[in-house]
Amino acid sequence: MMQAFQNALYINAGDPTNAVIYDREFIFDLFARSGLGIVAVFPPSIRGFQWMIVAEKGAPHRLGSLPEDDAPMGLARGPL
């Protein structure tokens, strides 16, 4: 979806629940450079939605990679 020089793709200014997609390697590098270790990841219940990443300052990075976004396709509308 993104070109090699991009690390984020801005999607929708009108709906913040559908705002930015980040490259996975960019996230790993950003956290590592900030001294944060990713200790847990919670994928979304609907494919393409918000992930939750738990990080701790100084903690060892415990994940080799983020899991695939293999949740079922669906629709969830944001609040009006």
PDB file of N, CA, C and O in Angstrom, chain B, residues numbered from 101:
ATOM      1  N   MET B 101       0.820  -1.184   0.000  1.00  0.00           N
ATOM      2  CA  MET B 101       0.000   0.000   0.000  1.00  0.00           C
ATOM      3  C   MET B 101       0.871   1.258   0.000  1.00  0.00           C
ATOM      4  O   MET B 101       0.518   2.260  -0.623  1.00  0.00           O
ATOM      5  N   MET B 102       2.005   1.204   0.698  1.00  0.00           N
ATOM      6  CA  MET B 102       2.881   2.375   0.769  1.00  0.00           C
ATOM      7  C   MET B 102       4.107   2.169  -0.104  1.00  0.00           C
ATOM      8  O   MET B 102       4.505   1.039  -0.387  1.00  0.00           O
ATOM      9  N   GLN B 103       4.696   3.270  -0.523  1.00  0.00           N
ATOM     10  CA  GLN B 103       5.935   3.203  -1.279  1.00  0.00           C
ATOM     11  C   GLN B 103       7.107   3.040  -0.311  1.00  0.00           C
ATOM     12  O   GLN B 103       6.962   3.294   0.885  1.00  0.00           O
ATOM     13  N   ALA B 104       8.253   2.624  -0.813  1.00  0.00           N
ATOM     14  CA  ALA B 104       9.397   2.303   0.038  1.00  0.00           C
ATOM     15  C   ALA B 104       9.850   3.476   0.900  1.00  0.00           C
ATOM     16  O   ALA B 104      10.359   3.254   1.999  1.00  0.00           O
ATOM     17  N   PHE B 105       9.685   4.716   0.443  1.00  0.00           N
ATOM     18  CA  PHE B 105      10.152   5.870   1.211  1.00  0.00           C
ATOM     19  C   PHE B 105       9.133   6.353   2.238  1.00  0.00           C
ATOM     20  O   PHE B 105       9.441   7.265   3.005  1.00  0.00           O
ATOM     21  N   GLN B 106       7.935   5.778   2.284  1.00  0.00           N
ATOM     22  CA  GLN B 106       6.901   6.215   3.212  1.00  0.00           C
ATOM     23  C   GLN B 106       6.916   5.364   4.483  1.00  0.00           C
ATOM     24  O   GLN B 106       7.232   4.175   4.440  1.00  0.00           O
ATOM     25  N   ASN B 107       6.568   5.994   5.627  1.00  0.00           N
ATOM     26  CA  ASN B 107       6.413   5.229   6.861  1.00  0.00           C
ATOM     27  C   ASN B 107       5.025   5.407   7.459  1.00  0.00           C
ATOM     28  O   ASN B 107       4.693   4.763   8.454  1.00  0.00           O
ATOM     29  N   ALA B 108       4.209   6.275   6.863  1.00  0.00           N
ATOM     30  CA  ALA B 108       2.830   6.464   7.316  1.00  0.00           C
ATOM     31  C   ALA B 108       1.984   6.912   6.136  1.00  0.00           C
ATOM     32  O   ALA B 108       2.472   7.583   5.226  1.00  0.00           O
ATOM     33  N   LEU B 109       0.724   6.538   6.158  1.00  0.00           N
ATOM     34  CA  LEU B 109      -0.213   6.903   5.110  1.00  0.00           C
ATOM     35  C   LEU B 109      -1.410   7.562   5.768  1.00  0.00           C
ATOM     36  O   LEU B 109      -2.144   6.917   6.516  1.00  0.00           O
ATOM     37  N   TYR B 110      -1.613   8.846   5.492  1.00  0.00           N
ATOM     38  CA  TYR B 110      -2.720   9.597   6.076  1.00  0.00           C
ATOM     39  C   TYR B 110      -3.962   9.308   5.253  1.00  0.00           C
ATOM     40  O   TYR B 110      -3.945   9.463   4.032  1.00  0.00           O
ATOM     41  N   ILE B 111      -5.030   8.893   5.898  1.00  0.00           N
ATOM     42  CA  ILE B 111      -6.209   8.418   5.190  1.00  0.00           C
ATOM     43  C   ILE B 111      -7.360   9.413   5.160  1.00  0.00           C
ATOM     44  O   ILE B 111      -7.847   9.749   4.081  1.00  0.00           O
ATOM     45  N   ASN B 112      -7.811   9.897   6.328  1.00  0.00           N
ATOM     46  CA  ASN B 112      -9.081  10.597   6.371  1.00  0.00           C
ATOM     47  C   ASN B 112      -9.084  11.694   7.428  1.00  0.00           C
ATOM     48  O   ASN B 112      -9.070  11.402   8.624  1.00  0.00           O
ATOM     49  N   ALA B 113      -9.102  12.939   7.002  1.00  0.00           N
ATOM     50  CA  ALA B 113      -9.100  14.063   7.947  1.00  0.00           C
ATOM     51  C   ALA B 113     -10.430  14.202   8.681  1.00  0.00           C
ATOM     52  O   ALA B 113     -10.460  14.748   9.783  1.00  0.00           O
ATOM     53  N   GLY B 114     -11.518  13.728   8.105  1.00  0.00           N
ATOM     54  CA  GLY B 114     -12.835  13.886   8.708  1.00  0.00           C
ATOM     55  C   GLY B 114     -13.195  12.838   9.743  1.00  0.00           C
ATOM     56  O   GLY B 114     -14.123  13.040  10.526  1.00  0.00           O
ATOM     57  N   ASP B 115     -12.477  11.718   9.764  1.00  0.00           N
ATOM     58  CA  ASP B 115     -12.804  10.634  10.696  1.00  0.00           C
ATOM     59  C   ASP B 115     -11.528  10.143  11.363  1.00  0.00           C
ATOM     60  O   ASP B 115     -10.806   9.333  10.782  1.00  0.00           O
ATOM     61  N   PRO B 116     -11.228  10.627  12.596  1.00  0.00           N
ATOM     62  CA  PRO B 116      -9.973  10.239  13.246  1.00  0.00           C
ATOM     63  C   PRO B 116      -9.845   8.752  13.530  1.00  0.00           C
ATOM     64  O   PRO B 116      -8.735   8.271  13.756  1.00  0.00           O
ATOM     65  N   THR B 117     -10.959   7.999  13.527  1.00  0.00           N
ATOM     66  CA  THR B 117     -10.848   6.554  13.725  1.00  0.00           C
ATOM     67  C   THR B 117     -10.304   5.875  12.466  1.00  0.00           C
ATOM     68  O   THR B 117     -10.000   4.682  12.483  1.00  0.00           O
ATOM     69  N   ASN B 118     -10.184   6.629  11.388  1.00  0.00           N
ATOM     70  CA  ASN B 118      -9.690   6.109  10.120  1.00  0.00           C
ATOM     71  C   ASN B 118      -8.613   7.060   9.605  1.00  0.00           C
ATOM     72  O   ASN B 118      -8.687   7.519   8.465  1.00  0.00           O
ATOM     73  N   ALA B 119      -7.613   7.357  10.435  1.00  0.00           N
ATOM     74  CA  ALA B 119      -6.719   8.472  10.121  1.00  0.00           C
ATOM     75  C   ALA B 119      -5.360   8.072   9.559  1.00  0.00           C
ATOM     76  O   ALA B 119      -4.957   8.617   8.532  1.00  0.00           O
ATOM     77  N   VAL B 120      -4.640   7.150  10.180  1.00  0.00           N
ATOM     78  CA  VAL B 120      -3.249   6.911   9.790  1.00  0.00           C
ATOM     79  C   VAL B 120      -2.944   5.419   9.798  1.00  0.00           C
ATOM     80  O   VAL B 120      -3.390   4.682  10.677  1.00  0.00           O
ATOM     81  N   ILE B 121      -2.177   4.990   8.805  1.00  0.00           N
ATOM     82  CA  ILE B 121      -1.644   3.626   8.760  1.00  0.00           C
ATOM     83  C   ILE B 121      -0.131   3.758   8.845  1.00  0.00           C
ATOM     84  O   ILE B 121       0.469   4.499   8.066  1.00  0.00           O
ATOM     85  N   TYR B 122       0.496   3.046   9.783  1.00  0.00           N
ATOM     86  CA  TYR B 122       1.950   3.082   9.939  1.00  0.00           C
ATOM     87  C   TYR B 122       2.572   1.784   9.452  1.00  0.00           C
ATOM     88  O   TYR B 122       1.982   0.712   9.584  1.00  0.00           O
ATOM     89  N   ASP B 123       3.765   1.890   8.890  1.00  0.00           N
ATOM     90  CA  ASP B 123       4.550   0.737   8.498  1.00  0.00           C
ATOM     91  C   ASP B 123       5.014  -0.002   9.755  1.00  0.00           C
ATOM     92  O   ASP B 123       5.465   0.637  10.705  1.00  0.00           O
ATOM     93  N   ARG B 124       4.916  -1.306   9.780  1.00  0.00           N
ATOM     94  CA  ARG B 124       5.270  -2.097  10.971  1.00  0.00           C
ATOM     95  C   ARG B 124       6.728  -1.909  11.366  1.00  0.00           C
ATOM     96  O   ARG B 124       7.027  -1.737  12.548  1.00  0.00           O
ATOM     97  N   GLU B 125       7.636  -1.939  10.402  1.00  0.00           N
ATOM     98  CA  GLU B 125       9.058  -1.770  10.722  1.00  0.00           C
ATOM     99  C   GLU B 125       9.339  -0.377  11.265  1.00  0.00           C
ATOM    100  O   GLU B 125      10.214  -0.214  12.115  1.00  0.00           O
ATOM    101  N   PHE B 126       8.615   0.627  10.790  1.00  0.00           N
ATOM    102  CA  PHE B 126       8.760   1.980  11.317  1.00  0.00           C
ATOM    103  C   PHE B 126       8.385   2.004  12.801  1.00  0.00           C
ATOM    104  O   PHE B 126       9.065   2.650  13.599  1.00  0.00           O
ATOM    105  N   ILE B 127       7.320   1.312  13.172  1.00  0.00           N
ATOM    106  CA  ILE B 127       6.884   1.260  14.577  1.00  0.00           C
ATOM    107  C   ILE B 127       7.960   0.608  15.438  1.00  0.00           C
ATOM    108  O   ILE B 127       8.310   1.135  16.494  1.00  0.00           O
ATOM    109  N   PHE B 128       8.493  -0.548  14.991  1.00  0.00           N
ATOM    110  CA  PHE B 128       9.548  -1.220  15.757  1.00  0.00           C
ATOM    111  C   PHE B 128      10.751  -0.306  15.950  1.00  0.00           C
ATOM    112  O   PHE B 128      11.283  -0.199  17.055  1.00  0.00           O
ATOM    113  N   ASP B 129      11.181   0.357  14.874  1.00  0.00           N
ATOM    114  CA  ASP B 129      12.349   1.237  14.950  1.00  0.00           C
ATOM    115  C   ASP B 129      12.081   2.437  15.847  1.00  0.00           C
ATOM    116  O   ASP B 129      12.936   2.805  16.653  1.00  0.00           O
ATOM    117  N   LEU B 130      10.921   3.048  15.722  1.00  0.00           N
ATOM    118  CA  LEU B 130      10.563   4.209  16.532  1.00  0.00           C
ATOM    119  C   LEU B 130      10.566   3.869  18.022  1.00  0.00           C
ATOM    120  O   LEU B 130      11.114   4.614  18.835  1.00  0.00           O
ATOM    121  N   PHE B 131       9.958   2.749  18.371  1.00  0.00           N
ATOM    122  CA  PHE B 131       9.929   2.344  19.776  1.00  0.00           C
ATOM    123  C   PHE B 131      11.333   2.061  20.283  1.00  0.00           C
ATOM    124  O   PHE B 131      11.688   2.488  21.381  1.00  0.00           O
ATOM    125  N   ALA B 132      12.147   1.340  19.493  1.00  0.00           N
ATOM    126  CA  ALA B 132      13.514   1.002  19.917  1.00  0.00           C
ATOM    127  C   ALA B 132      14.347   2.265  20.123  1.00  0.00           C
ATOM    128  O   ALA B 132      15.069   2.370  21.115  1.00  0.00           O
ATOM    129  N   ARG B 133      14.257   3.231  19.194  1.00  0.00           N
ATOM    130  CA  ARG B 133      15.023   4.472  19.327  1.00  0.00           C
ATOM    131  C   ARG B 133      14.558   5.295  20.523  1.00  0.00           C
ATOM    132  O   ARG B 133      15.313   6.117  21.043  1.00  0.00           O
ATOM    133  N   SER B 134      13.328   5.080  20.957  1.00  0.00           N
ATOM    134  CA  SER B 134      12.783   5.804  22.109  1.00  0.00           C
ATOM    135  C   SER B 134      13.042   5.073  23.418  1.00  0.00           C
ATOM    136  O   SER B 134      12.640   5.548  24.480  1.00  0.00           O
ATOM    137  N   GLY B 135      13.713   3.914  23.356  1.00  0.00           N
ATOM    138  CA  GLY B 135      14.003   3.142  24.557  1.00  0.00           C
ATOM    139  C   GLY B 135      12.818   2.355  25.075  1.00  0.00           C
ATOM    140  O   GLY B 135      12.773   1.986  26.248  1.00  0.00           O
ATOM    141  N   LEU B 136      11.852   2.098  24.196  1.00  0.00           N
ATOM    142  CA  LEU B 136      10.653   1.365  24.600  1.00  0.00           C
ATOM    143  C   LEU B 136      10.702  -0.057  24.060  1.00  0.00           C
ATOM    144  O   LEU B 136      11.034  -0.272  22.894  1.00  0.00           O
ATOM    145  N   GLY B 137      10.376  -1.016  24.899  1.00  0.00           N
ATOM    146  CA  GLY B 137      10.256  -2.405  24.475  1.00  0.00           C
ATOM    147  C   GLY B 137       8.793  -2.762  24.338  1.00  0.00           C
ATOM    148  O   GLY B 137       8.006  -2.517  25.253  1.00  0.00           O
ATOM    149  N   ILE B 138       8.417  -3.335  23.214  1.00  0.00           N
ATOM    150  CA  ILE B 138       7.034  -3.767  23.011  1.00  0.00           C
ATOM    151  C   ILE B 138       6.850  -5.063  23.780  1.00  0.00           C
ATOM    152  O   ILE B 138       7.536  -6.050  23.516  1.00  0.00           O
ATOM    153  N   VAL B 139       5.922  -5.062  24.734  1.00  0.00           N
ATOM    154  CA  VAL B 139       5.728  -6.230  25.594  1.00  0.00           C
ATOM    155  C   VAL B 139       4.427  -6.967  25.302  1.00  0.00           C
ATOM    156  O   VAL B 139       4.276  -8.121  25.701  1.00  0.00           O
ATOM    157  N   ALA B 140       3.488  -6.328  24.618  1.00  0.00           N
ATOM    158  CA  ALA B 140       2.238  -6.990  24.255  1.00  0.00           C
ATOM    159  C   ALA B 140       1.592  -6.243  23.094  1.00  0.00           C
ATOM    160  O   ALA B 140       1.752  -5.032  22.945  1.00  0.00           O
ATOM    161  N   VAL B 141       0.865  -6.990  22.283  1.00  0.00           N
ATOM    162  CA  VAL B 141       0.127  -6.410  21.160  1.00  0.00           C
ATOM    163  C   VAL B 141      -1.262  -7.029  21.140  1.00  0.00           C
ATOM    164  O   VAL B 141      -1.418  -8.243  21.276  1.00  0.00           O
ATOM    165  N   PHE B 142      -2.261  -6.185  20.970  1.00  0.00           N
ATOM    166  CA  PHE B 142      -3.643  -6.644  20.885  1.00  0.00           C
ATOM    167  C   PHE B 142      -4.202  -6.212  19.529  1.00  0.00           C
ATOM    168  O   PHE B 142      -4.505  -5.035  19.333  1.00  0.00           O
ATOM    169  N   PRO B 143      -4.342  -7.164  18.582  1.00  0.00           N
ATOM    170  CA  PRO B 143      -4.882  -6.826  17.267  1.00  0.00           C
ATOM    171  C   PRO B 143      -6.359  -6.427  17.371  1.00  0.00           C
ATOM    172  O   PRO B 143      -7.007  -6.700  18.381  1.00  0.00           O
ATOM    173  N   PRO B 144      -6.881  -5.787  16.337  1.00  0.00           N
ATOM    174  CA  PRO B 144      -8.282  -5.369  16.365  1.00  0.00           C
ATOM    175  C   PRO B 144      -9.223  -6.553  16.190  1.00  0.00           C
ATOM    176  O   PRO B 144      -8.822  -7.612  15.707  1.00  0.00           O
ATOM    177  N   SER B 145     -10.468  -6.365  16.584  1.00  0.00           N
ATOM    178  CA  SER B 145     -11.466  -7.423  16.387  1.00  0.00           C
ATOM    179  C   SER B 145     -12.048  -7.376  14.982  1.00  0.00           C
ATOM    180  O   SER B 145     -12.671  -8.339  14.534  1.00  0.00           O
ATOM    181  N   ILE B 146     -11.849  -6.252  14.278  1.00  0.00           N
ATOM    182  CA  ILE B 146     -12.266  -6.116  12.887  1.00  0.00           C
ATOM    183  C   ILE B 146     -11.041  -5.702  12.081  1.00  0.00           C
ATOM    184  O   ILE B 146     -10.342  -4.763  12.462  1.00  0.00           O
ATOM    185  N   ARG B 147     -10.771  -6.384  10.977  1.00  0.00           N
ATOM    186  CA  ARG B 147      -9.569  -6.146  10.179  1.00  0.00           C
ATOM    187  C   ARG B 147      -9.441  -4.682   9.773  1.00  0.00           C
ATOM    188  O   ARG B 147     -10.400  -4.055   9.325  1.00  0.00           O
ATOM    189  N   GLY B 148      -8.222  -4.153   9.944  1.00  0.00           N
ATOM    190  CA  GLY B 148      -7.929  -2.801   9.527  1.00  0.00           C
ATOM    191  C   GLY B 148      -8.201  -1.736  10.582  1.00  0.00           C
ATOM    192  O   GLY B 148      -7.968  -0.554  10.329  1.00  0.00           O
ATOM    193  N   PHE B 149      -8.689  -2.127  11.758  1.00  0.00           N
ATOM    194  CA  PHE B 149      -9.008  -1.151  12.787  1.00  0.00           C
ATOM    195  C   PHE B 149      -7.840  -0.980  13.759  1.00  0.00           C
ATOM    196  O   PHE B 149      -6.756  -1.520  13.538  1.00  0.00           O
ATOM    197  N   GLN B 150      -8.064  -0.239  14.817  1.00  0.00           N
ATOM    198  CA  GLN B 150      -7.035   0.171  15.777  1.00  0.00           C
ATOM    199  C   GLN B 150      -6.382  -1.005  16.497  1.00  0.00           C
ATOM    200  O   GLN B 150      -7.071  -1.870  17.037  1.00  0.00           O
ATOM    201  N   TRP B 151      -5.057  -1.033  16.503  1.00  0.00           N
ATOM    202  CA  TRP B 151      -4.282  -1.982  17.287  1.00  0.00           C
ATOM    203  C   TRP B 151      -3.918  -1.326  18.614  1.00  0.00           C
ATOM    204  O   TRP B 151      -3.846  -0.100  18.704  1.00  0.00           O
ATOM    205  N   MET B 152      -3.689  -2.135  19.635  1.00  0.00           N
ATOM    206  CA  MET B 152      -3.174  -1.600  20.892  1.00  0.00           C
ATOM    207  C   MET B 152      -1.800  -2.228  21.125  1.00  0.00           C
ATOM    208  O   MET B 152      -1.662  -3.451  21.162  1.00  0.00           O
ATOM    209  N   ILE B 153      -0.794  -1.379  21.280  1.00  0.00           N
ATOM    210  CA  ILE B 153       0.574  -1.828  21.530  1.00  0.00           C
ATOM    211  C   ILE B 153       0.964  -1.360  22.923  1.00  0.00           C
ATOM    212  O   ILE B 153       0.881  -0.171  23.232  1.00  0.00           O
ATOM    213  N   VAL B 154       1.392  -2.304  23.768  1.00  0.00           N
ATOM    214  CA  VAL B 154       1.816  -1.993  25.127  1.00  0.00           C
ATOM    215  C   VAL B 154       3.340  -1.985  25.147  1.00  0.00           C
ATOM    216  O   VAL B 154       3.979  -2.966  24.766  1.00  0.00           O
ATOM    217  N   ALA B 155       3.917  -0.873  25.593  1.00  0.00           N
ATOM    218  CA  ALA B 155       5.372  -0.739  25.634  1.00  0.00           C
ATOM    219  C   ALA B 155       5.795  -0.258  27.010  1.00  0.00           C
ATOM    220  O   ALA B 155       5.047   0.428  27.706  1.00  0.00           O
ATOM    221  N   GLU B 156       7.008  -0.632  27.386  1.00  0.00           N
ATOM    222  CA  GLU B 156       7.567  -0.201  28.666  1.00  0.00           C
ATOM    223  C   GLU B 156       8.955   0.364  28.433  1.00  0.00           C
ATOM    224  O   GLU B 156       9.741  -0.196  27.669  1.00  0.00           O
ATOM    225  N   LYS B 157       9.251   1.467  29.088  1.00  0.00           N
ATOM    226  CA  LYS B 157      10.576   2.081  29.008  1.00  0.00           C
ATOM    227  C   LYS B 157      11.618   1.111  29.554  1.00  0.00           C
ATOM    228  O   LYS B 157      11.494   0.623  30.677  1.00  0.00           O
ATOM    229  N   GLY B 158      12.634   0.839  28.762  1.00  0.00           N
ATOM    230  CA  GLY B 158      13.725  -0.018  29.195  1.00  0.00           C
ATOM    231  C   GLY B 158      13.431  -1.504  29.166  1.00  0.00           C
ATOM    232  O   GLY B 158      14.318  -2.305  29.459  1.00  0.00           O
ATOM    233  N   ALA B 159      12.219  -1.898  28.825  1.00  0.00           N
ATOM    234  CA  ALA B 159      11.879  -3.327  28.786  1.00  0.00           C
ATOM    235  C   ALA B 159      12.476  -3.962  27.538  1.00  0.00           C
ATOM    236  O   ALA B 159      12.609  -3.300  26.510  1.00  0.00           O
ATOM    237  N   PRO B 160      12.836  -5.244  27.620  1.00  0.00           N
ATOM    238  CA  PRO B 160      13.320  -5.911  26.405  1.00  0.00           C
ATOM    239  C   PRO B 160      12.167  -6.089  25.428  1.00  0.00           C
ATOM    240  O   PRO B 160      11.024  -6.327  25.820  1.00  0.00           O
ATOM    241  N   HIS B 161      12.493  -5.969  24.160  1.00  0.00           N
ATOM    242  CA  HIS B 161      11.497  -6.161  23.105  1.00  0.00           C
ATOM    243  C   HIS B 161      11.162  -7.649  23.047  1.00  0.00           C
ATOM    244  O   HIS B 161      12.049  -8.466  22.802  1.00  0.00           O
ATOM    245  N   ARG B 162       9.910  -8.012  23.267  1.00  0.00           N
ATOM    246  CA  ARG B 162       9.530  -9.417  23.394  1.00  0.00           C
ATOM    247  C   ARG B 162       8.895 -10.020  22.145  1.00  0.00           C
ATOM    248  O   ARG B 162       8.536 -11.197  22.143  1.00  0.00           O
ATOM    249  N   LEU B 163       8.754  -9.233  21.090  1.00  0.00           N
ATOM    250  CA  LEU B 163       8.103  -9.741  19.885  1.00  0.00           C
ATOM    251  C   LEU B 163       9.065  -9.745  18.715  1.00  0.00           C
ATOM    252  O   LEU B 163       9.813  -8.786  18.522  1.00  0.00           O
ATOM    253  N   GLY B 164       9.055 -10.815  17.931  1.00  0.00           N
ATOM    254  CA  GLY B 164       9.850 -10.832  16.715  1.00  0.00           C
ATOM    255  C   GLY B 164       9.203  -9.997  15.623  1.00  0.00           C
ATOM    256  O   GLY B 164       9.889  -9.365  14.820  1.00  0.00           O
ATOM    257  N   SER B 165       7.873  -9.999  15.601  1.00  0.00           N
ATOM    258  CA  SER B 165       7.122  -9.214  14.628  1.00  0.00           C
ATOM    259  C   SER B 165       5.702  -9.056  15.148  1.00  0.00           C
ATOM    260  O   SER B 165       5.285  -9.741  16.082  1.00  0.00           O
ATOM    261  N   LEU B 166       4.982  -8.159  14.541  1.00  0.00           N
ATOM    262  CA  LEU B 166       3.571  -8.008  14.907  1.00  0.00           C
ATOM    263  C   LEU B 166       2.768  -9.105  14.225  1.00  0.00           C
ATOM    264  O   LEU B 166       3.110  -9.521  13.118  1.00  0.00           O
ATOM    265  N   PRO B 167       1.701  -9.582  14.871  1.00  0.00           N
ATOM    266  CA  PRO B 167       0.874 -10.596  14.216  1.00  0.00           C
ATOM    267  C   PRO B 167       0.207 -10.026  12.964  1.00  0.00           C
ATOM    268  O   PRO B 167       0.074  -8.811  12.818  1.00  0.00           O
ATOM    269  N   GLU B 168      -0.205 -10.904  12.079  1.00  0.00           N
ATOM    270  CA  GLU B 168      -0.931 -10.472  10.896  1.00  0.00           C
ATOM    271  C   GLU B 168      -2.299  -9.939  11.300  1.00  0.00           C
ATOM    272  O   GLU B 168      -2.860 -10.353  12.314  1.00  0.00           O
ATOM    273  N   ASP B 169      -2.822  -9.037  10.519  1.00  0.00           N
ATOM    274  CA  ASP B 169      -4.166  -8.510  10.748  1.00  0.00           C
ATOM    275  C   ASP B 169      -5.138  -9.474  10.075  1.00  0.00           C
ATOM    276  O   ASP B 169      -5.610  -9.219   8.967  1.00  0.00           O
ATOM    277  N   ASP B 170      -5.434 -10.587  10.756  1.00  0.00           N
ATOM    278  CA  ASP B 170      -6.277 -11.613  10.160  1.00  0.00           C
ATOM    279  C   ASP B 170      -7.667 -11.675  10.794  1.00  0.00           C
ATOM    280  O   ASP B 170      -8.352 -12.693  10.693  1.00  0.00           O
ATOM    281  N   ALA B 171      -8.078 -10.601  11.440  1.00  0.00           N
ATOM    282  CA  ALA B 171      -9.430 -10.522  11.998  1.00  0.00           C
ATOM    283  C   ALA B 171     -10.427 -10.535  10.846  1.00  0.00           C
ATOM    284  O   ALA B 171     -10.070 -10.214   9.713  1.00  0.00           O
ATOM    285  N   PRO B 172     -11.655 -10.898  11.125  1.00  0.00           N
ATOM    286  CA  PRO B 172     -12.652 -10.903  10.045  1.00  0.00           C
ATOM    287  C   PRO B 172     -12.938  -9.495   9.536  1.00  0.00           C
ATOM    288  O   PRO B 172     -12.804  -8.511  10.263  1.00  0.00           O
ATOM    289  N   MET B 173     -13.333  -9.426   8.275  1.00  0.00           N
ATOM    290  CA  MET B 173     -13.738  -8.159   7.695  1.00  0.00           C
ATOM    291  C   MET B 173     -15.042  -7.727   8.361  1.00  0.00           C
ATOM    292  O   MET B 173     -15.836  -8.570   8.778  1.00  0.00           O
ATOM    293  N   GLY B 174     -15.260  -6.447   8.460  1.00  0.00           N
ATOM    294  CA  GLY B 174     -16.492  -5.956   9.062  1.00  0.00           C
ATOM    295  C   GLY B 174     -16.592  -4.461   8.950  1.00  0.00           C
ATOM    296  O   GLY B 174     -15.796  -3.816   8.268  1.00  0.00           O
ATOM    297  N   LEU B 175     -17.567  -3.923   9.618  1.00  0.00           N
ATOM    298  CA  LEU B 175     -17.818  -2.495   9.589  1.00  0.00           C
ATOM    299  C   LEU B 175     -18.134  -2.035  10.997  1.00  0.00           C
ATOM    300  O   LEU B 175     -18.943  -2.650  11.691  1.00  0.00           O
ATOM    301  N   ALA B 176     -17.504  -0.964  11.415  1.00  0.00           N
ATOM    302  CA  ALA B 176     -17.792  -0.357  12.705  1.00  0.00           C
ATOM    303  C   ALA B 176     -17.750   1.147  12.503  1.00  0.00           C
ATOM    304  O   ALA B 176     -16.690   1.719  12.251  1.00  0.00           O
ATOM    305  N   ARG B 177     -18.883   1.768  12.611  1.00  0.00           N
ATOM    306  CA  ARG B 177     -18.953   3.221  12.395  1.00  0.00           C
ATOM    307  C   ARG B 177     -18.576   3.957  13.690  1.00  0.00           C
ATOM    308  O   ARG B 177     -18.970   3.562  14.787  1.00  0.00           O
ATOM    309  N   GLY B 178     -17.804   5.037  13.526  1.00  0.00           N
ATOM    310  CA  GLY B 178     -17.422   5.860  14.650  1.00  0.00           C
ATOM    311  C   GLY B 178     -18.623   6.664  15.166  1.00  0.00           C
ATOM    312  O   GLY B 178     -19.637   6.781  14.478  1.00  0.00           O
ATOM    313  N   PRO B 179     -18.503   7.212  16.369  1.00  0.00           N
ATOM    314  CA  PRO B 179     -19.611   8.016  16.906  1.00  0.00           C
ATOM    315  C   PRO B 179     -19.787   9.287  16.109  1.00  0.00           C
ATOM    316  O   PRO B 179     -18.826   9.821  15.555  1.00  0.00           O
ATOM    317  N   LEU B 180     -21.001   9.767  16.050  1.00  0.00           N
ATOM    318  CA  LEU B 180     -21.292  10.999  15.312  1.00  0.00           C
ATOM    319  C   LEU B 180     -21.153  12.204  16.206  1.00  0.00           C
ATOM    320  O   LEU B 180     -21.360  13.331  15.758  1.00  0.00           O
TER     321      LEU B 180
END
